[in-house]
Amino acid sequence: MYSEKVIDHFSNPRNVGEIENPSGVGTVGNAKCGDIMRMYLDIDNNEVIRSCKFKTFGCGAAIATSSMATELVIGKTVQEAMSVTNQAVMDALDGLPPVKVHCSLLAEEAIHAALWDYAQKNHVVIEGLEEPKKDIGHDVG
Ligand code: FES
């Protein structure tokens, strides 16, 4: 029921961890399942994402989608990173079971929250980016 790519990214997640003094950081959660995802971005002066790391307290699909999402945004400009939607992450993972689609939404929301944080701090406008609905803040270790 899970694709090989999902199992690979779950068993061997890429870019796990934190970035010290990140250009942007975003934390999101799913109220229903209680899973939480935090994304850190390191962005250079040309608005290119040099590095992206994540911490996910959540299910296997959430971990696999965070891992894939980090790989997809690295090397993109902040504007290009808007193309990394939950659908794009799912496609890159060769799909997710229908009951796990909401997990991939967390990845998109976490990227957007981190981009929003960057945009606010640097007075940058990223087209199509909306203020995150709820940033659950800094109450996660
Ligand atoms: Fe909550 Fe997957 S079950 S993110």
Backbone and ligand atoms as CSV (ligand in chain L), in Angstrom:
chain,resi,resn,atom,element,x,y,z
A,1,MET,N,N,0.805,-1.222,0.000
A,1,MET,CA,C,0.000,0.000,0.000
A,1,MET,C,C,0.842,1.278,0.000
A,2,TYR,N,N,2.077,1.181,0.509
A,2,TYR,CA,C,2.986,2.328,0.385
A,2,TYR,C,C,3.963,2.084,-0.747
A,3,SER,N,N,4.277,3.140,-1.499
A,3,SER,CA,C,5.238,3.001,-2.585
A,3,SER,C,C,6.638,2.782,-2.008
A,4,GLU,N,N,7.523,2.285,-2.855
A,4,GLU,CA,C,8.907,2.074,-2.400
A,4,GLU,C,C,9.538,3.382,-1.962
A,5,LYS,N,N,9.189,4.457,-2.669
A,5,LYS,CA,C,9.782,5.758,-2.323
A,5,LYS,C,C,9.327,6.223,-0.944
A,6,VAL,N,N,8.051,5.996,-0.633
A,6,VAL,CA,C,7.558,6.378,0.692
A,6,VAL,C,C,8.313,5.591,1.757
A,7,ILE,N,N,8.451,4.304,1.531
A,7,ILE,CA,C,9.135,3.458,2.517
A,7,ILE,C,C,10.598,3.881,2.647
A,8,ASP,N,N,11.219,4.214,1.509
A,8,ASP,CA,C,12.612,4.658,1.529
A,8,ASP,C,C,12.750,5.951,2.345
A,9,HIS,N,N,11.904,6.932,2.068
A,9,HIS,CA,C,12.025,8.219,2.767
A,9,HIS,C,C,11.610,8.116,4.233
A,10,PHE,N,N,10.742,7.142,4.533
A,10,PHE,CA,C,10.369,6.942,5.933
A,10,PHE,C,C,11.516,6.260,6.684
A,11,SER,N,N,12.112,5.248,6.051
A,11,SER,CA,C,13.165,4.494,6.739
A,11,SER,C,C,14.476,5.258,6.791
A,12,ASN,N,N,14.674,6.126,5.789
A,12,ASN,CA,C,15.950,6.817,5.682
A,12,ASN,C,C,15.692,8.279,5.331
A,13,PRO,N,N,15.049,9.007,6.254
A,13,PRO,CA,C,14.646,10.385,5.911
A,13,PRO,C,C,15.838,11.302,5.672
A,14,ARG,N,N,15.722,12.161,4.659
A,14,ARG,CA,C,16.782,13.117,4.323
A,14,ARG,C,C,16.553,14.427,5.091
A,15,ASN,N,N,17.647,15.086,5.395
A,15,ASN,CA,C,17.595,16.455,5.955
A,15,ASN,C,C,16.825,16.575,7.268
A,16,VAL,N,N,17.025,15.572,8.134
A,16,VAL,CA,C,16.413,15.660,9.458
A,16,VAL,C,C,17.279,16.551,10.337
A,17,GLY,N,N,16.653,17.374,11.120
A,17,GLY,CA,C,17.418,18.171,12.082
A,17,GLY,C,C,16.970,19.608,12.115
A,18,GLU,N,N,17.879,20.452,12.578
A,18,GLU,CA,C,17.565,21.878,12.733
A,18,GLU,C,C,18.613,22.687,12.004
A,19,ILE,N,N,18.278,23.928,11.689
A,19,ILE,CA,C,19.262,24.873,11.160
A,19,ILE,C,C,19.400,25.976,12.213
A,20,GLU,N,N,20.628,26.236,12.604
A,20,GLU,CA,C,20.854,27.319,13.559
A,20,GLU,C,C,20.681,28.653,12.857
A,21,ASN,N,N,20.062,29.587,13.493
A,21,ASN,CA,C,19.765,30.896,12.896
A,21,ASN,C,C,19.166,30.757,11.500
A,22,PRO,N,N,18.034,30.094,11.383
A,22,PRO,CA,C,17.432,29.882,10.056
A,22,PRO,C,C,16.919,31.188,9.457
A,23,SER,N,N,16.857,31.228,8.132
A,23,SER,CA,C,16.273,32.393,7.456
A,23,SER,C,C,14.768,32.408,7.682
A,24,GLY,N,N,14.211,31.216,7.830
A,24,GLY,CA,C,12.779,31.112,8.091
A,24,GLY,C,C,12.495,29.784,8.773
A,25,VAL,N,N,11.528,29.795,9.680
A,25,VAL,CA,C,11.146,28.546,10.338
A,25,VAL,C,C,9.630,28.542,10.484
A,26,GLY,N,N,9.038,27.388,10.288
A,26,GLY,CA,C,7.586,27.294,10.406
A,26,GLY,C,C,7.192,25.995,11.071
A,27,THR,N,N,6.225,26.091,11.963
A,27,THR,CA,C,5.739,24.902,12.657
A,27,THR,C,C,4.244,24.787,12.428
A,28,VAL,N,N,3.815,23.620,12.025
A,28,VAL,CA,C,2.383,23.416,11.804
A,28,VAL,C,C,1.961,22.100,12.453
A,29,GLY,N,N,0.683,21.988,12.679
A,29,GLY,CA,C,0.183,20.771,13.296
A,29,GLY,C,C,-1.169,20.402,12.741
A,30,ASN,N,N,-1.484,19.133,12.864
A,30,ASN,CA,C,-2.805,18.671,12.471
A,30,ASN,C,C,-3.581,18.357,13.748
A,31,ALA,N,N,-4.644,19.120,13.954
A,31,ALA,CA,C,-5.374,19.006,15.215
A,31,ALA,C,C,-5.977,17.621,15.404
A,32,LYS,N,N,-6.340,16.981,14.297
A,32,LYS,CA,C,-7.024,15.681,14.415
A,32,LYS,C,C,-6.097,14.585,14.902
A,33,CYS,N,N,-4.938,14.459,14.243
A,33,CYS,CA,C,-4.053,13.352,14.618
A,33,CYS,C,C,-3.000,13.797,15.623
A,34,GLY,N,N,-2.840,15.123,15.770
A,34,GLY,CA,C,-1.875,15.621,16.748
A,34,GLY,C,C,-0.453,15.667,16.244
A,35,ASP,N,N,-0.238,15.344,14.968
A,35,ASP,CA,C,1.122,15.338,14.438
A,35,ASP,C,C,1.620,16.760,14.192
A,36,ILE,N,N,2.921,16.936,14.361
A,36,ILE,CA,C,3.525,18.268,14.279
A,36,ILE,C,C,4.756,18.218,13.370
A,37,MET,N,N,4.908,19.269,12.564
A,37,MET,CA,C,6.041,19.333,11.647
A,37,MET,C,C,6.669,20.719,11.717
A,38,ARG,N,N,7.983,20.748,11.796
A,38,ARG,CA,C,8.687,22.033,11.785
A,38,ARG,C,C,9.727,22.013,10.675
A,39,MET,N,N,9.726,23.076,9.868
A,39,MET,CA,C,10.674,23.199,8.749
A,39,MET,C,C,11.568,24.407,8.972
A,40,TYR,N,N,12.841,24.232,8.679
A,40,TYR,CA,C,13.832,25.311,8.765
A,40,TYR,C,C,14.383,25.569,7.374
A,41,LEU,N,N,14.521,26.833,7.022
A,41,LEU,CA,C,15.083,27.184,5.718
A,41,LEU,C,C,16.318,28.051,5.896
A,42,ASP,N,N,17.329,27.766,5.079
A,42,ASP,CA,C,18.492,28.643,4.985
A,42,ASP,C,C,18.494,29.207,3.570
A,43,ILE,N,N,18.348,30.513,3.462
A,43,ILE,CA,C,18.130,31.163,2.165
A,43,ILE,C,C,19.253,32.169,1.913
A,44,ASP,N,N,19.851,32.132,0.720
A,44,ASP,CA,C,20.971,33.039,0.449
A,44,ASP,C,C,20.485,34.400,-0.064
A,45,ASN,N,N,21.435,35.270,-0.396
A,45,ASN,CA,C,21.076,36.640,-0.786
A,45,ASN,C,C,20.335,36.717,-2.109
A,46,ASN,N,N,20.413,35.654,-2.892
A,46,ASN,CA,C,19.676,35.611,-4.160
A,46,ASN,C,C,18.321,34.937,-4.008
A,47,GLU,N,N,17.909,34.768,-2.761
A,47,GLU,CA,C,16.623,34.138,-2.446
A,47,GLU,C,C,16.556,32.679,-2.874
A,48,VAL,N,N,17.723,32.035,-2.909
A,48,VAL,CA,C,17.766,30.607,-3.220
A,48,VAL,C,C,17.871,29.827,-1.906
A,49,ILE,N,N,17.078,28.760,-1.819
A,49,ILE,CA,C,17.093,27.929,-0.612
A,49,ILE,C,C,18.321,27.028,-0.649
A,50,ARG,N,N,19.262,27.337,0.251
A,50,ARG,CA,C,20.528,26.583,0.300
A,50,ARG,C,C,20.343,25.289,1.054
A,51,SER,N,N,19.525,25.347,2.084
A,51,SER,CA,C,19.359,24.170,2.923
A,51,SER,C,C,17.965,24.193,3.541
A,52,CYS,N,N,17.461,23.011,3.784
A,52,CYS,CA,C,16.141,22.882,4.411
A,52,CYS,C,C,16.201,21.655,5.302
A,53,LYS,N,N,15.824,21.818,6.543
A,53,LYS,CA,C,15.805,20.670,7.458
A,53,LYS,C,C,14.452,20.608,8.161
A,54,PHE,N,N,14.135,19.441,8.662
A,54,PHE,CA,C,12.842,19.294,9.317
A,54,PHE,C,C,12.922,18.437,10.558
A,55,LYS,N,N,11.926,18.667,11.403
A,55,LYS,CA,C,11.677,17.788,12.547
A,55,LYS,C,C,10.199,17.465,12.489
A,56,THR,N,N,9.877,16.211,12.476
A,56,THR,CA,C,8.466,15.821,12.429
A,56,THR,C,C,8.166,14.848,13.554
A,57,PHE,N,N,7.164,15.212,14.345
A,57,PHE,CA,C,6.670,14.295,15.352
A,57,PHE,C,C,5.373,13.764,14.776
A,58,GLY,N,N,5.473,12.695,14.033
A,58,GLY,CA,C,4.251,12.272,13.361
A,58,GLY,C,C,4.371,10.906,12.734
A,59,CYS,N,N,3.384,10.605,11.925
A,59,CYS,CA,C,3.273,9.284,11.330
A,59,CYS,C,C,4.305,9.091,10.222
A,60,GLY,N,N,4.399,7.873,9.747
A,60,GLY,CA,C,5.382,7.555,8.716
A,60,GLY,C,C,5.193,8.352,7.446
A,61,ALA,N,N,3.944,8.561,7.053
A,61,ALA,CA,C,3.695,9.322,5.827
A,61,ALA,C,C,4.109,10.780,6.010
A,62,ALA,N,N,3.908,11.316,7.214
A,62,ALA,CA,C,4.319,12.702,7.483
A,62,ALA,C,C,5.837,12.816,7.404
A,63,ILE,N,N,6.530,11.826,7.915
A,63,ILE,CA,C,7.997,11.845,7.861
A,63,ILE,C,C,8.467,11.727,6.409
A,64,ALA,N,N,7.878,10.819,5.661
A,64,ALA,CA,C,8.274,10.641,4.253
A,64,ALA,C,C,7.985,11.904,3.442
A,65,THR,N,N,6.838,12.542,3.694
A,65,THR,CA,C,6.525,13.748,2.918
A,65,THR,C,C,7.428,14.910,3.325
A,66,SER,N,N,7.760,15.019,4.614
A,66,SER,CA,C,8.676,16.108,5.005
A,66,SER,C,C,10.019,15.904,4.337
A,67,SER,N,N,10.493,14.667,4.359
A,67,SER,CA,C,11.795,14.361,3.772
A,67,SER,C,C,11.810,14.711,2.287
A,68,MET,N,N,10.795,14.262,1.575
A,68,MET,CA,C,10.731,14.553,0.135
A,68,MET,C,C,10.579,16.060,-0.108
A,69,ALA,N,N,9.784,16.730,0.715
A,69,ALA,CA,C,9.575,18.173,0.536
A,69,ALA,C,C,10.900,18.926,0.681
A,70,THR,N,N,11.736,18.527,1.634
A,70,THR,CA,C,13.020,19.226,1.796
A,70,THR,C,C,13.855,19.055,0.533
A,71,GLU,N,N,13.851,17.846,-0.013
A,71,GLU,CA,C,14.642,17.616,-1.222
A,71,GLU,C,C,14.127,18.459,-2.388
A,72,LEU,N,N,12.819,18.625,-2.446
A,72,LEU,CA,C,12.234,19.366,-3.572
A,72,LEU,C,C,12.493,20.870,-3.474
A,73,VAL,N,N,12.571,21.415,-2.267
A,73,VAL,CA,C,12.740,22.875,-2.177
A,73,VAL,C,C,14.204,23.317,-2.247
A,74,ILE,N,N,15.116,22.431,-1.870
A,74,ILE,CA,C,16.532,22.823,-1.872
A,74,ILE,C,C,16.957,23.140,-3.306
A,75,GLY,N,N,17.598,24.302,-3.468
A,75,GLY,CA,C,18.063,24.718,-4.799
A,75,GLY,C,C,17.060,25.592,-5.532
A,76,LYS,N,N,15.842,25.662,-4.998
A,76,LYS,CA,C,14.835,26.513,-5.638
A,76,LYS,C,C,14.876,27.910,-5.012
A,77,THR,N,N,14.392,28.898,-5.773
A,77,THR,CA,C,14.204,30.217,-5.173
A,77,THR,C,C,12.964,30.148,-4.286
A,78,VAL,N,N,12.806,31.169,-3.440
A,78,VAL,CA,C,11.639,31.154,-2.552
A,78,VAL,C,C,10.343,31.167,-3.367
A,79,GLN,N,N,10.376,31.849,-4.516
A,79,GLN,CA,C,9.180,31.872,-5.358
A,79,GLN,C,C,8.943,30.499,-5.995
A,80,GLU,N,N,10.011,29.883,-6.487
A,80,GLU,CA,C,9.863,28.545,-7.097
A,80,GLU,C,C,9.388,27.512,-6.079
A,81,ALA,N,N,9.754,27.730,-4.816
A,81,ALA,CA,C,9.380,26.761,-3.774
A,81,ALA,C,C,7.867,26.683,-3.606
A,82,MET,N,N,7.153,27.717,-4.084
A,82,MET,CA,C,5.693,27.687,-4.012
A,82,MET,C,C,5.113,26.566,-4.881
A,83,SER,N,N,5.919,26.053,-5.816
A,83,SER,CA,C,5.429,24.960,-6.668
A,83,SER,C,C,5.469,23.613,-5.937
A,84,VAL,N,N,6.093,23.598,-4.756
A,84,VAL,CA,C,6.167,22.347,-3.995
A,84,VAL,C,C,4.887,22.222,-3.167
A,85,THR,N,N,3.842,21.827,-3.850
A,85,THR,CA,C,2.539,21.644,-3.197
A,85,THR,C,C,2.447,20.241,-2.629
A,86,ASN,N,N,1.401,19.976,-1.898
A,86,ASN,CA,C,1.269,18.613,-1.378
A,86,ASN,C,C,1.110,17.621,-2.528
A,87,GLN,N,N,0.471,18.075,-3.610
A,87,GLN,CA,C,0.327,17.195,-4.773
A,87,GLN,C,C,1.702,16.884,-5.375
A,88,ALA,N,N,2.562,17.905,-5.475
A,88,ALA,CA,C,3.901,17.702,-6.032
A,88,ALA,C,C,4.700,16.734,-5.161
A,89,VAL,N,N,4.545,16.872,-3.841
A,89,VAL,CA,C,5.275,15.976,-2.931
A,89,VAL,C,C,4.746,14.549,-3.081
A,90,MET,N,N,3.431,14.422,-3.176
A,90,MET,CA,C,2.851,13.078,-3.333
A,90,MET,C,C,3.280,12.453,-4.652
A,91,ASP,N,N,3.278,13.257,-5.706
A,91,ASP,CA,C,3.698,12.729,-7.015
A,91,ASP,C,C,5.136,12.240,-6.940
A,92,ALA,N,N,5.991,13.034,-6.281
A,92,ALA,CA,C,7.403,12.666,-6.185
A,92,ALA,C,C,7.585,11.378,-5.386
A,93,LEU,N,N,6.614,11.095,-4.527
A,93,LEU,CA,C,6.682,9.861,-3.719
A,93,LEU,C,C,5.928,8.703,-4.381
A,94,ASP,N,N,5.474,8.914,-5.596
A,94,ASP,CA,C,4.657,7.910,-6.297
A,94,ASP,C,C,3.357,7.629,-5.571
A,95,GLY,N,N,2.806,8.661,-4.940
A,95,GLY,CA,C,1.467,8.543,-4.358
A,95,GLY,C,C,1.462,8.160,-2.890
A,96,LEU,N,N,0.299,8.415,-2.287
A,96,LEU,CA,C,0.064,8.039,-0.888
A,96,LEU,C,C,-1.323,7.420,-0.825
A,97,PRO,N,N,-1.558,6.515,0.123
A,97,PRO,CA,C,-2.918,5.998,0.277
A,97,PRO,C,C,-3.857,7.149,0.629
A,98,PRO,N,N,-5.118,7.105,0.149
A,98,PRO,CA,C,-6.052,8.216,0.364
A,98,PRO,C,C,-6.151,8.677,1.816
A,99,VAL,N,N,-6.113,7.769,2.771
A,99,VAL,CA,C,-6.258,8.188,4.173
A,99,VAL,C,C,-5.034,8.955,4.668
A,100,LYS,N,N,-3.974,8.955,3.868
A,100,LYS,CA,C,-2.733,9.616,4.289
A,100,LYS,C,C,-2.474,10.925,3.541
A,101,VAL,N,N,-3.433,11.327,2.721
A,101,VAL,CA,C,-3.220,12.548,1.934
A,101,VAL,C,C,-3.059,13.764,2.848
A,102,HIS,N,N,-3.803,13.781,3.956
A,102,HIS,CA,C,-3.708,14.947,4.852
A,102,HIS,C,C,-2.293,15.106,5.406
A,103,CYS,N,N,-1.560,14.019,5.482
A,103,CYS,CA,C,-0.196,14.093,6.023
A,103,CYS,C,C,0.686,14.928,5.092
A,104,SER,N,N,0.458,14.804,3.780
A,104,SER,CA,C,1.274,15.560,2.833
A,104,SER,C,C,0.914,17.043,2.877
A,105,LEU,N,N,-0.316,17.333,3.320
A,105,LEU,CA,C,-0.704,18.747,3.462
A,105,LEU,C,C,0.147,19.443,4.522
A,106,LEU,N,N,0.502,18.692,5.547
A,106,LEU,CA,C,1.351,19.271,6.595
A,106,LEU,C,C,2.660,19.769,5.995
A,107,ALA,N,N,3.227,19.008,5.060
A,107,ALA,CA,C,4.513,19.393,4.460
A,107,ALA,C,C,4.367,20.713,3.708
A,108,GLU,N,N,3.304,20.825,2.928
A,108,GLU,CA,C,3.080,22.077,2.189
A,108,GLU,C,C,2.882,23.237,3.171
A,109,GLU,N,N,2.092,23.001,4.201
A,109,GLU,CA,C,1.826,24.069,5.168
A,109,GLU,C,C,3.095,24.466,5.920
A,110,ALA,N,N,3.931,23.485,6.221
A,110,ALA,CA,C,5.172,23.786,6.958
A,110,ALA,C,C,6.116,24.612,6.096
A,111,ILE,N,N,6.215,24.273,4.801
A,111,ILE,CA,C,7.060,25.066,3.898
A,111,ILE,C,C,6.512,26.488,3.813
A,112,HIS,N,N,5.209,26.601,3.657
A,112,HIS,CA,C,4.611,27.935,3.552
A,112,HIS,C,C,4.840,28.741,4.829
A,113,ALA,N,N,4.718,28.096,5.967
A,113,ALA,CA,C,4.912,28.802,7.238
A,113,ALA,C,C,6.358,29.294,7.349
A,114,ALA,N,N,7.308,28.465,6.909
A,114,ALA,CA,C,8.727,28.870,6.974
A,114,ALA,C,C,9.003,29.983,5.965
A,115,LEU,N,N,8.399,29.894,4.787
A,115,LEU,CA,C,8.564,30.951,3.783
A,115,LEU,C,C,7.949,32.257,4.291
A,116,TRP,N,N,6.819,32.131,4.952
A,116,TRP,CA,C,6.143,33.318,5.487
A,116,TRP,C,C,7.030,34.017,6.517
A,117,ASP,N,N,7.620,33.215,7.368
A,117,ASP,CA,C,8.521,33.744,8.400
A,117,ASP,C,C,9.680,34.501,7.728
A,118,TYR,N,N,10.256,33.886,6.711
A,118,TYR,CA,C,11.357,34.531,5.960
A,118,TYR,C,C,10.877,35.836,5.318
A,119,ALA,N,N,9.723,35.777,4.675
A,119,ALA,CA,C,9.199,36.935,3.953
A,119,ALA,C,C,8.923,38.095,4.920
A,120,GLN,N,N,8.379,37.766,6.086
A,120,GLN,CA,C,8.089,38.798,7.086
A,120,GLN,C,C,9.370,39.456,7.579
A,121,LYS,N,N,10.367,38.621,7.858
A,121,LYS,CA,C,11.620,39.140,8.423
A,121,LYS,C,C,12.384,39.988,7.410
A,122,ASN,N,N,12.234,39.656,6.128
A,122,ASN,CA,C,13.047,40.321,5.107
A,122,ASN,C,C,12.243,41.250,4.203
A,123,HIS,N,N,10.978,41.431,4.544
A,123,HIS,CA,C,10.101,42.305,3.750
A,123,HIS,C,C,10.113,41.905,2.282
A,124,VAL,N,N,9.960,40.616,2.057
A,124,VAL,CA,C,9.952,40.071,0.701
A,124,VAL,C,C,8.517,39.657,0.388
A,125,VAL,N,N,8.095,39.870,-0.855
A,125,VAL,CA,C,6.759,39.419,-1.244
A,125,VAL,C,C,6.909,38.133,-2.063
A,126,ILE,N,N,6.251,37.093,-1.631
A,126,ILE,CA,C,6.249,35.834,-2.384
A,126,ILE,C,C,4.833,35.656,-2.912
A,127,GLU,N,N,4.741,35.666,-4.229
A,127,GLU,CA,C,3.422,35.634,-4.861
A,127,GLU,C,C,2.684,34.349,-4.516
A,128,GLY,N,N,1.438,34.498,-4.119
A,128,GLY,CA,C,0.616,33.322,-3.841
A,128,GLY,C,C,0.741,32.824,-2.411
A,129,LEU,N,N,1.663,33.405,-1.658
A,129,LEU,CA,C,1.874,32.944,-0.279
A,129,LEU,C,C,0.921,33.665,0.660
A,130,GLU,N,N,0.202,32.863,1.449
A,130,GLU,CA,C,-0.727,33.466,2.407
A,130,GLU,C,C,-0.242,33.228,3.822
A,131,GLU,N,N,-0.674,34.097,4.696
A,131,GLU,CA,C,-0.291,33.942,6.093
A,131,GLU,C,C,-0.777,32.587,6.613
A,132,PRO,N,N,0.100,31.840,7.289
A,132,PRO,CA,C,-0.332,30.535,7.800
A,132,PRO,C,C,-1.514,30.692,8.740
A,133,LYS,N,N,-2.439,29.748,8.658
A,133,LYS,CA,C,-3.655,29.839,9.483
A,133,LYS,C,C,-3.308,29.812,10.955
A,134,LYS,N,N,-2.491,28.861,11.303
A,134,LYS,CA,C,-2.131,28.778,12.721
A,134,LYS,C,C,-0.684,28.353,12.794
A,135,ASP,N,N,0.091,29.201,13.400
A,135,ASP,CA,C,1.451,28.801,13.697
A,135,ASP,C,C,1.414,28.390,15.161
A,136,ILE,N,N,1.700,27.123,15.399
A,136,ILE,CA,C,1.546,26.687,16.783
A,136,ILE,C,C,2.746,27.091,17.629
A,137,GLY,N,N,3.634,27.853,17.004
A,137,GLY,CA,C,4.637,28.545,17.795
A,137,GLY,C,C,5.782,27.694,18.261
A,138,HIS,N,N,6.283,28.012,19.416
A,138,HIS,CA,C,7.577,27.454,19.831
A,138,HIS,C,C,7.439,26.541,21.030
A,139,ASP,N,N,6.313,25.852,21.080
A,139,ASP,CA,C,6.129,25.012,22.243
A,139,ASP,C,C,6.555,23.558,22.001
A,140,VAL,N,N,7.321,23.354,20.929
A,140,VAL,CA,C,7.801,21.997,20.649
A,140,VAL,C,C,9.324,21.995,20.721
A,141,GLY,N,N,9.861,20.951,21.300
A,141,GLY,CA,C,11.301,20.910,21.496
A,141,GLY,C,C,12.069,20.687,20.284
L,1,FES,FE1,FE,-1.193,12.784,11.132
L,1,FES,FE2,FE,-0.130,11.466,9.202
L,1,FES,S1,S,-1.576,10.713,10.591
L,1,FES,S2,S,0.185,13.516,9.715
